[in-house]
Amino acid sequence: MEESNSNFIEELKQRKVVRALVVYAAISWVALQVVDVISEPLELPLWVSRALIIAFVLGLPMVAVLSWIYDVTRYGLVHTSGEGERHKKGISIGALGVLTATILSASILVSYQMALETPEGEGSEVISLAIMPFDVLPTIRESHLARLSEDLNDRLSANPQLRLASDDAVNVLPLTNDLSSKAKQLGVRYILEGTIEKAGETIDLAIRLFDQKEDHEVWQQNFQNAQLAVINPLVMNELLSFFGLSQQPQRPTTNAKAYDLYLQGLRYFGAGPPYDKVEPLFRAAIAEDPRFALPYAGLCRFFIDRFELMSAPSDFQTAEKNCFRALTLDDRSVEVHRSIASLYGASGQYDKARDSYNKVLSMNPEHYGARFGLARSYVIEDSALSERLFMELIHDHPGSPNGYAGLQNLYFQQGRYAEAVEPARWWVRLVPGNEAAKFSLSADLMLAGMFSDAKSLLLDMLDADSNRIGDVHSNLATAYFFEGEYAKAAELYQIAVEREPDNPVFLRNLGDTIWHLDGAVAARPVFEKTMKLSQQQLEINPEDYNSLTTLVVAAGSLGNETQLENYLRKSLEQAEGNPQVHYDAAVVYSRLGNLEHARKYALEAKNLGYPIELLKADPDIRKIGVQWEI
């Protein structure tokens, strides 16, 4: 037996089988490395690598057999006899090439067909997925590790075949274990959950994937003793492999401490104010790994929020600096491009913002944040396009409060108050405790002439000691004003002004009420202060539409027709199609006794969509004697 084995090994050496297999393995390994390097810049699909692997595996036994039977000589491939003698008759190298090409072609066809058979269906149908915030066991102190799910969501959002549920929709889901109902509310087929079971130098993470169509769990995997910096790339690649999708090129940090600090920064940023820990954590992550792009993008978003709140030019400059540093480090990061779009959107540079949003959409046409930002960027310039984009977004993300809020704001900006009520109601249904949603709904109800419904909602907010107390008093006062209860309205407007003494809109409303309660002379000091505050606002922003329309009413109520016409002209230049400015013009011309002008502007306001019920309820409009058609 030993002699037989020895003879066999000697025969393998003589026929150079081992040498052939080693050479074949080396060539295969080099080819796979080349494909791995070029797959990112050429954006090669996963099935290309799979085809090569299948071809090399199938070719291995063939190389062994052929090297046993044939040898390479100056005559080509010739048959090898058992005694090592070589005969000049054999097969050509060309014939072997044809055989190899046949194997490779078959492998490509098989791999391509496998790529088509994804769990979501045939072809390139988009896979809809929601990633739930990961659970962290109570024994684990590092609660910020729950942000791993947010980072995983950001990484996967670059894949064009995935439509991920929006964060705002996931965050307002009801507390229930019914995954099927959650999937239906989010408008997705799959829900991914995770539990962090151990933390420290390494992570234990259990992942589960629920399929709403099949109504059961279809995939689960435990990742044990994984390094923090690589856990999400591992999860992502396994998940994409399950779906039959191409693995994504990543440029993450390999520094576990930098990644941990970044996750902590995300946690405090997402928790809301105060934000005092956010900047130091992102900067500490950068200090650990200066080539880690995501903390720069995090700093960019942080300073954008500060700029929107405080309008400090230095915050915008710092945001811009960090955004473009992140772009330099990773120009294929969806989050980096979205941060740059937010930067330009916050400063009113909508063309540049749209360029960045479209860059994100070129990577993933289903990206929620880019679609939402693009829709919002067109609110003023192309309201019809903005409306269509918001409607499409709500169709794909029916559980997104921001989608309904965006559509409500669009209708409100256009003076389409009755239409704004429905998306506002949906916004409140999804986030019943959100004061901004309830306040917006109250404004829509009131401006649509539904005073009773508006008052009921506003009184509930007052009872709940709302943080928007000045706004609530003002809107409640407006409801009483249109019902003719001027004394109650004046009392409530006065409270609103005391809480926000520099708010020109509150002052204008108080002036309107005093005009009808005590006369023009009594209202004069209020309108004079309104003029002063609104003019100060215009010095900061000469195109502030709300300040211009407020000045229209204040100037007209003070009897200054020259200033009235000047501010009215500027308002119409900015938003001729907005019914609000026409309504304001009708009010002041009525007070000035110019009923012809008042009728003209009132009818124009009505034709542009201003609610008839509101026009009929206004005491200044009632004086002009228009017979409204309902």
Secondary structure, DSSP 8 states (H G I E B T S, - for coil): -HHHHHHHHHHHHHTTHHHHHHHHHHHHHHHHHHHHHHHHHHT--HHHHHHHHHHHHHHHHHHHHHHHHEEEETTEEEEE-TTS-EEEEEE-HHHHHHHHHHHHHHHHHHHHHHHH-BTTBSTT--EEEEE---EE-TT-S-GGGGGHHHHHHHHHTT-TTEEE--HHHHHT--S-S-HHHHHHHHT-SEEEEEEEEE-SSSEEEEEEEEETTTTEEEEEEEEEEE-HHHHHHHHHHHHHHHHT-----------HHHHHHHHHHHHHHHT-S--TTHHHHHHHHHHH-TT-HHHHHHHHHHHHHHHHHH--HHHHHHHHHHHHHHHHH-TT-HHHHHHHHHHHHHTT-HHHHHHHHHHHHHH-TT-HHHHHHHHHHTTTT-HHHHHHHHHHHHHH-TT-HHHHHHHHHHHHHTT-HHHHHHHHHHHHHH-TT-HHHHHHHHHHHHHTT-HHHHHHHHHHHHHTT-TTHHHHHHHHHHHHHHTT-HHHHHHHHHHHHHHSTT-HHHHHHHHHHHHHHH-HHHHHHHHHHHHHHHHHHHHH-TT-HHHHHHHHHHHHHTT-HHHHHHHHHHHHHHHTT-HHHHHHHHHHHHHTT-HHHHHHHHHHHHHTT--HHHHHH-HHHHTT------
